[in-house]
């Protein structure tokens, strides 16, 4: 680690010397041409050259954005933007619901702490890597996560708390009210009323 840091410092010093040499040459050429070169312009030139050779700073991603983006990516990256928004809003609907955790990351990572395939969202506890590999899809997921958390999107599911792919038929779906089908996902709104309540006539 120290060797790497020392090498980096040496590289920076060498780069600075090269840039100063280039600036002195540039300054000399301006003077020979009869131009007035101020100290400010030299500093601006130096900053410009440094910006060209310095790597871009990494944009930090908040934990909540990262968790929501991961869920969108792993659950719906092959879906349309509407389908990805739908999955993202299910997370937010759970955050707002009293029966679920009150943070995005807690909702996304609920369950599966002790056993595989027992979490709310299968990608979280399937034993596979949680590192996004498709960078284009990942950037799209990040952008959608930001807009959802900023409140700049409308919930296309109308408040759904559950969903599943249309090619599976989980047992729990039978006790829920089916809402919309968006892409390959079926979204559910709430639990069904008990049978006796459905059979009760308001007129009797």
Phi, psi and omega per residue, in radians:
X1 nan -0.770 3.112
X2 -1.135 -0.683 3.123
X3 -1.089 -0.742 3.130
X4 -1.105 -0.750 3.136
X5 -1.139 -0.739 3.124
X6 -1.090 -0.769 3.139
X7 -1.089 -0.692 3.117
X8 -1.117 -0.724 3.112
X9 -1.103 -0.731 3.123
X10 -1.104 -0.712 3.114
X11 -1.102 -0.726 3.137
X12 -1.122 -0.734 3.135
X13 -1.127 -0.724 3.122
X14 -1.101 -0.751 3.136
X15 -1.098 -0.719 3.138
X16 -1.104 -0.714 3.119
X17 -1.109 -0.740 3.125
X18 -1.089 -0.747 -3.126
X19 -1.155 -0.707 3.100
X20 -1.103 -0.670 3.099
X21 -1.105 -0.777 3.129
X22 -1.094 -0.690 -3.132
X23 -1.195 -0.668 3.126
X24 -1.138 -0.669 3.087
X25 -1.119 -0.761 3.136
X26 -1.115 -0.706 3.134
X27 -1.109 -0.771 -3.124
X28 -1.087 -0.679 -3.124
X29 -1.189 -0.632 3.098
X30 -1.169 -0.712 -3.139
X31 -1.128 -0.736 3.123
X32 -1.091 -0.531 3.140
X33 -1.462 0.003 3.102
X34 1.489 0.270 -3.114
X35 -1.623 2.591 3.119
X36 -1.582 2.061 -3.119
X37 -1.844 2.019 -3.119
X38 -1.531 2.838 3.105
X39 -1.101 -0.628 -3.123
X40 -1.099 -0.747 -3.118
X41 -1.164 -0.586 3.090
X42 -1.142 -0.734 3.119
X43 -1.132 -0.704 3.118
X44 -1.108 -0.728 3.102
X45 -1.096 -0.718 -3.141
X46 -1.113 -0.783 3.111
X47 -1.088 -0.657 3.118
X48 -1.103 -0.815 3.135
X49 -1.122 -0.700 3.118
X50 -1.113 -0.658 3.141
X51 -1.135 -0.509 3.136
X52 -1.267 -0.538 -3.050
X53 -1.780 -0.178 3.116
X54 -1.512 2.406 3.061
X55 -1.164 2.588 3.134
X56 -1.122 2.489 3.133
X57 -1.206 2.503 3.124
X58 -1.309 2.253 3.118
X59 -1.379 2.125 -3.107
X60 -1.294 2.473 -3.140
X61 -1.975 2.231 3.135
X62 -1.153 2.734 -3.093
X63 -1.085 -0.704 -3.123
X64 -1.139 -0.744 3.099
X65 -1.099 -0.761 -3.124
X66 -1.077 -0.774 -3.128
X67 -1.115 -0.794 -3.138
X68 -1.150 -0.724 3.129
X69 -1.110 -0.707 3.102
X70 -1.071 -0.726 -3.131
X71 -1.152 -0.727 3.092
X72 -1.104 -0.765 -3.109
X73 -1.094 -0.934 -3.027
X74 -1.356 -0.435 -3.120
X75 -1.631 -0.457 -2.959
X76 -2.604 0.413 -3.075
X77 -1.145 -0.371 3.113
X78 -1.552 -0.045 -3.140
X79 -1.491 2.953 3.030
X80 -1.205 2.990 3.105
X81 -1.029 -0.669 3.104
X82 -1.087 -0.722 3.122
X83 -1.173 -0.623 3.100
X84 -1.231 -0.690 3.077
X85 -1.089 -0.673 -3.131
X86 -1.064 -0.796 3.119
X87 -1.117 -0.715 3.111
X88 -1.106 -0.675 -3.114
X89 -1.286 -0.465 3.044
X90 -1.065 -0.719 3.085
X91 -1.042 -0.826 -3.107
X92 -1.156 -0.615 3.096
X93 -1.123 -0.627 3.096
X94 -1.229 -0.685 3.105
X95 -1.021 -0.668 -3.105
X96 -1.390 -0.268 -3.076
X97 -1.516 2.464 -3.055
X98 -1.198 -0.338 -3.094
X99 -1.579 -0.008 -3.132
X100 -2.114 2.852 3.100
X101 -0.990 2.765 -3.041
X102 -1.774 0.396 3.033
X103 -2.438 2.700 -3.091
X104 -1.052 -0.861 -3.085
X105 -1.115 -0.669 3.136
X106 -1.155 -0.645 3.099
X107 -1.178 -0.843 -3.096
X108 -1.091 -0.647 -3.053
X109 -1.734 0.258 -3.108
X110 -1.202 2.285 3.126
X111 1.420 2.891 3.084
X112 1.404 0.146 -3.117
X113 -1.182 -0.572 -3.067
X114 -1.899 -0.528 -3.101
X115 -2.308 2.531 3.100
X116 -1.211 2.712 3.053
X117 1.039 0.496 3.081
X118 -2.142 0.367 -3.135
X119 -1.756 2.966 -3.109
X120 -1.227 -0.614 3.122
X121 -2.120 2.085 -2.899
X122 -0.995 -0.596 -3.075
X123 -1.104 -0.465 -3.047
X124 -1.225 -0.512 -3.075
X125 -2.286 0.592 3.127
X126 -1.621 0.033 3.101
X127 1.423 0.016 -3.141
X128 -1.682 2.962 3.141
X129 -1.142 2.466 3.094
X130 -1.782 0.355 3.124
X131 -1.616 2.011 3.124
X132 -1.054 2.327 -3.121
X133 -1.799 -0.540 3.127
X134 -1.536 1.751 -3.018
X135 -1.158 -0.590 3.117
X136 -1.147 -0.795 3.124
X137 -1.159 -0.622 3.135
X138 -1.158 -0.742 3.104
X139 -1.119 -0.641 3.079
X140 -1.126 -0.735 3.122
X141 -1.112 -0.724 3.110
X142 -1.083 -0.762 -3.126
X143 -1.117 -0.749 3.120
X144 -1.147 -0.695 3.116
X145 -1.058 -0.739 3.137
X146 -1.091 -0.789 -3.094
X147 -1.210 -0.621 3.104
X148 -1.142 -0.832 -3.125
X149 -1.171 -0.457 3.104
X150 -1.394 -0.128 -3.139
X151 1.361 0.405 -3.072
X152 -1.695 0.167 -3.141
X153 -2.251 2.706 3.095
X154 -1.685 2.458 -3.140
X155 -1.267 1.921 -3.132
X156 -1.298 -0.167 -3.108
X157 -1.633 -0.114 -3.101
X158 1.044 0.632 3.036
X159 1.720 0.312 -3.111
X160 -1.109 2.521 3.100
X161 -1.942 -0.230 -3.099
X162 -2.417 2.758 3.023
X163 -2.807 2.832 2.995
X164 -2.704 2.832 3.126
X165 -1.188 2.614 -3.064
X166 -1.300 -0.118 3.136
X167 -1.698 0.112 3.040
X168 -2.176 2.849 -3.125
X169 -2.415 1.341 -3.105
X170 -1.151 2.622 -3.096
X171 -1.082 -0.632 -3.068
X172 -1.151 -0.336 -3.104
X173 -1.173 -0.404 -3.098
X174 -1.216 -0.321 -3.133
X175 -1.796 0.209 -3.130
X176 -2.028 2.820 3.094
X177 -1.626 2.081 -3.123
X178 -1.254 2.259 3.099
X179 -1.790 -2.027 -3.077
X180 -1.617 2.745 2.941
X181 -1.911 2.066 3.138
X182 -2.149 1.996 -3.047
X183 1.099 -2.237 3.141
X184 -1.721 0.267 -3.119
X185 -2.013 2.439 3.034
X186 -1.809 2.287 -3.070
X187 -1.958 2.441 -3.074
X188 -2.066 2.458 -3.011
X189 -1.623 -0.859 -3.072
X190 -2.808 3.008 3.106
X191 -1.287 2.595 3.109
X192 -1.238 2.685 3.067
X193 -1.283 2.668 3.081
X194 -1.035 2.649 -3.087
X195 -1.023 -0.720 -3.094
X196 -1.104 -0.545 3.137
X197 -1.265 -0.629 3.120
X198 -1.192 -0.530 -3.094
X199 -1.519 -0.116 -3.116
X200 -1.399 2.206 -3.135
X201 -1.592 2.288 -3.116
X202 -1.267 -0.291 -3.070
X203 -1.582 -0.132 -3.055
X204 -1.712 nan nan
